[in-house]
Amino acid sequence: MERTAYSWARAGAAAGAGPFPRARQDRRWPALAWLYLALVIAVSAAAVSPARAMRAELWERWTAQDPGAAAQLNNIAWDYLLDTYLRRAGTVQLFDYRGVTPRDRLLLDEYVESLAGVPISRYARSEQLAFWINLYNAVTVKVVLDAYPIGSIREVGGIFRLGGPWGEKRLTVEGEKLSLDDIEHRILRPIWRDPRVHYALNCAAKGCPDLAAVAFTSENTEALLDAGARAYINDGRGVRLKDGDLFVSSIFKWYREDFGGSDTGILAHLKQYAEPGLRAKLAAVKRIKGYSYDWALNDAR
């Protein structure tokens, strides 16, 4: 059975061995044990934290495509689930995790399995983009439902997985084991090189861009990407001005390279999708003052 850092500390203390001698020999061992435990937790959290600056590193295997392919994927199940369980609360799109029925949980599992079974390398690039976005979002909802109730997706995985579920290999496509990080950072970002992808992927947090109300398809992806960018940038979660100072979502910090690599580049991107009133205010801004992000679960309960 796997032993925690605390159990090892107690065992060491009882045996009088290692860095934790018997209490009667050295009364400092309980403090040392807790210090050791805190360090292990901190290191573990840092190692898997989604807030780390993840670089886009191409997985060459997924660049294969068939430009002449006309086949389209069936997303009826995903459209149904989105229509049934999405709830609008002000400017934020929430998901009714608590309300999902056993039948619909099975439907989600079957949808994810059906996507995982697609030979996606034989599809056209536009269909591939929609496929990877839908797969990422559906798997994220599944991850939350499998662990529900939780207050944040970062709780998934236990105390030593404080960074959340993104690095775990959760599905297999064309014989390759994939994680959510793989889909985002090794497939979507490096192949398409489109910052709007960040507005399409939903990480089940209130601070994240909204989960789109319909499935992505080769026909609607461009419109949905633009709509997602406009919605997020013109909402306080994405951009906020206070006394002339600019505060933006931490997404623009974590993926700074995707938005031009500088404050100037980020500002140019924001102005491209800002409504006229916001664009006028941004014209007077030269730098970003700060970043923020709400990791609370996008739960409609």
Rosetta blueprint (number, residue, H / E / L):
1 M L
2 E L
3 R L
4 T L
5 A H
6 Y H
7 S H
8 W H
9 A H
10 R H
11 A H
12 G H
13 A H
14 A H
15 A H
16 G L
17 A L
18 G L
19 P L
20 F L
21 P L
22 R L
23 A L
24 R L
25 Q L
26 D L
27 R L
28 R L
29 W H
30 P H
31 A H
32 L H
33 A H
34 W H
35 L H
36 Y H
37 L H
38 A H
39 L H
40 V H
41 I H
42 A H
43 V H
44 S H
45 A H
46 A H
47 A H
48 V H
49 S L
50 P L
51 A L
52 R L
53 A L
54 M L
55 R L
56 A L
57 E L
58 L L
59 W L
60 E H
61 R H
62 W H
63 T H
64 A L
65 Q L
66 D L
67 P L
68 G L
69 A L
70 A L
71 A L
72 Q L
73 L L
74 N L
75 N L
76 I H
77 A H
78 W H
79 D H
80 Y H
81 L H
82 L H
83 D H
84 T H
85 Y H
86 L E
87 R E
88 R E
89 A E
90 G L
91 T L
92 V E
93 Q E
94 L E
95 F E
96 D L
97 Y L
98 R L
99 G L
100 V L
101 T L
102 P H
103 R H
104 D H
105 R H
106 L H
107 L H
108 L H
109 D H
110 E H
111 Y H
112 V H
113 E H
114 S H
115 L H
116 A H
117 G L
118 V L
119 P L
120 I H
121 S H
122 R H
123 Y L
124 A L
125 R H
126 S H
127 E H
128 Q H
129 L H
130 A H
131 F H
132 W H
133 I H
134 N H
135 L H
136 Y H
137 N H
138 A H
139 V H
140 T H
141 V H
142 K H
143 V H
144 V H
145 L H
146 D H
147 A H
148 Y L
149 P L
150 I L
151 G L
152 S L
153 I H
154 R H
155 E H
156 V L
157 G L
158 G L
159 I H
160 F H
161 R H
162 L L
163 G L
164 G L
165 P L
166 W L
167 G L
168 E L
169 K E
170 R E
171 L E
172 T E
173 V E
174 E L
175 G L
176 E E
177 K E
178 L E
179 S E
180 L H
181 D H
182 D H
183 I H
184 E H
185 H H
186 R H
187 I H
188 L H
189 R H
190 P H
191 I H
192 W H
193 R L
194 D L
195 P H
196 R H
197 V H
198 H H
199 Y H
200 A L
201 L L
202 N L
203 C L
204 A L
205 A E
206 K L
207 G L
208 C L
209 P L
210 D L
211 L L
212 A L
213 A L
214 V L
215 A L
216 F L
217 T L
218 S L
219 E L
220 N L
221 T H
222 E H
223 A H
224 L H
225 L H
226 D H
227 A H
228 G H
229 A H
230 R H
231 A H
232 Y H
233 I H
234 N L
235 D L
236 G L
237 R L
238 G L
239 V E
240 R E
241 L E
242 K E
243 D L
244 G L
245 D E
246 L E
247 F E
248 V E
249 S E
250 S L
251 I H
252 F H
253 K H
254 W H
255 Y L
256 R H
257 E H
258 D H
259 F H
260 G L
261 G L
262 S L
263 D H
264 T H
265 G H
266 I H
267 L H
268 A H
269 H H
270 L H
271 K H
272 Q H
273 Y H
274 A L
275 E L
276 P H
277 G H
278 L H
279 R H
280 A H
281 K H
282 L H
283 A L
284 A L
285 V L
286 K L
287 R L
288 I L
289 K L
290 G E
291 Y E
292 S E
293 Y L
294 D L
295 W L
296 A L
297 L E
298 N L
299 D E
300 A L
301 R L
